[in-house]
Amino acid sequence: MPGTPATSTAIVTMLADDAPVLDAAAARVGTGGRDAIRAFLLNGPLQSAAWAEFVPATANGQLAFGTYLWDDAAGLYVPGGLDVLTLQGGQVTEVTAFLDADLTRFRLPPHIRA
């Protein structure tokens, strides 16, 4: 299984000091600014090597990433969701994750081969 990408670490470094929330399908999973969200990401989703592919996209004119999870049985990356970033002054102020998004609607592949 491939390792965690540099893209995910780059997103964490772009978080604004006062980033208010990481919203996963309308369930707020992190508040309290950059440190709280950074800790959640680095100790949770980004800890897993399964989240190994992030593909740039746009959604509603905002920067987004299609996320893909490694599936051992299939031998390829399968969709894990769409992360939409809200930017202000070059920093990420909010991340909204749509875990059931159809990535093909955002011109992303249905899966990625290793």
N, C-alpha and C positions, 0 to 999 in steps of 0.2 A: 504494500500500500504506500503511495507517495506521501511526502511530508507536507506540513503546513506551509502555505505560500507566504512570500514577503508582502503580497498585497494586503493580507489581513492585518499584518503588523503596521503597515503604512496607514491604514484606516484608523487604527488606534492612536497613532501619533498625531493625526489630524483633528482629533476631538478637541473642541473648545473647552477652556477651563470650566465654563459654566454650562456645559452640555446638559440639558435638562432630563433627557430620557432616552432609553432604548426601548422601543415599543414593538413587541412581537405580536402581530395580528391583534392589536388593540389591547393586549395584556401587558401592562407596563412591568418590565422585568428589571429595570435599573433606573434609579434616580440618584440625585446627590452630586451631580457634576462629573467631570472627566474621570476623576480617580475611581469613583464607584463603577462607572460604566466600563472603564479600562479593566478593573479587577474582575468584573463579571465576564467580559469577553475573554481575557487571558486565562482565567481559571475555569471557564466553561466551554463555550463553543470552539474557541480557537485552540484549546488544549488538545482537542481531538484531531489526529492526522486525517480523519475521515473527511473533514471540511477542507479539502485540498485544492479545490478549483473555484476561483472567483472570476467571472467574465463581465467586463464593463458593459453597461447598457444605459438606457435612459427610460424614465417613466414619468409621464406628466411634465416633461421638460427638465426633470431633476436627474442628477447623477444617480445611478443605481448599479447594482452588481447582481448577476445571477449566481447563486451559490450551488455548488454541486458536491455531493457526498460520494465517497468511494463505496461501491457495492462489490464485495468479494465474490458473491455468487454469480453476478452478471459479468464481472471483470471489466467494469467501466464506471464512470462517474454518472450518477443519476441526479435529477433536480432536487435541491434542498430548499429552495425558496428564492425570493427576490428581496434584496435589501435596498431601500430607497434612502438616500442621504439628503438631508437638508443642510445647505451650506450658507454661511454668513462670513464674509471677510476671509474666504479661503479656509475656514475651519468647519468641521462637521459639528452642527449644533443638535442634530437629531438623527436617529437611525430608526426607520420603520421597517420591520421584517414581515413579509407576506409569505408564510411558510407553505401555503398551498397554491402559490401562483403558477400559472401555466407559462413557463419561460418562453415557449415558442411564440406567444403573443407579443413578446418584446424582442423578437428576431434573434433569439438565442437558440442554440441547439437543444434537441430533446434529451441528449446524453453526450458524454465526451469519452472517447476511447483513451486508454492510458498510453 
